[in-house]
Amino acid sequence: MGCGGSKQQLNAPTSEFMVMLNSKPDMLKFRKNTDNNATLLKASLSPVFGGNVLQPVGSLGRKRDKANPLREEISKFEIDGMNGGGYYVLQNIRESEQTQIQYDIYLLTDQVENQSDLRILKEVHEESSLSMRDLKKIKAPVKHSLSPERKSSLGKRQLDKNPVFFSEIKESVSGLARIVKYINHSVTPFLN
């Protein structure tokens, strides 16, 4: 693992999750606002509050000298891959129809009990895994393939935009996660 971490062999989903935790959040989608980007960069470079969550713990004005048990806890996390457990990248999850708040969720879950949720998680993960370069090549919005029961549950929503709302997956967002919450001003709230 490096940095004095455990030498225990990690499974693939846990390894991907650890790599994500060791890296900065992808801020490419926020590049239009240079002030916000500067603030995010400054916060991530802070010697006390910045960096990644796997570093030793410190306090203001002091060295990071307290042991951080998170790496060990993550390496012990058991994943039931047969029941949907794994690492999922879920980007652009809308909080609700009434807000412009969205989430990017990087989730390591032990299992997903609801099969409908598992299908949505897999679809969103697949879309989220496409790089920006891939999306530019496609030159078309990526859409979910909707099952008949999901189409009927959408009600007044515009099917071509087809957002996924947090309420649709919240039961399955359990385990370990990095959640980036932001306001997307290009999204119009649905007004009833």
Disulfide bonds with the S-S distance in Angstrom:
none
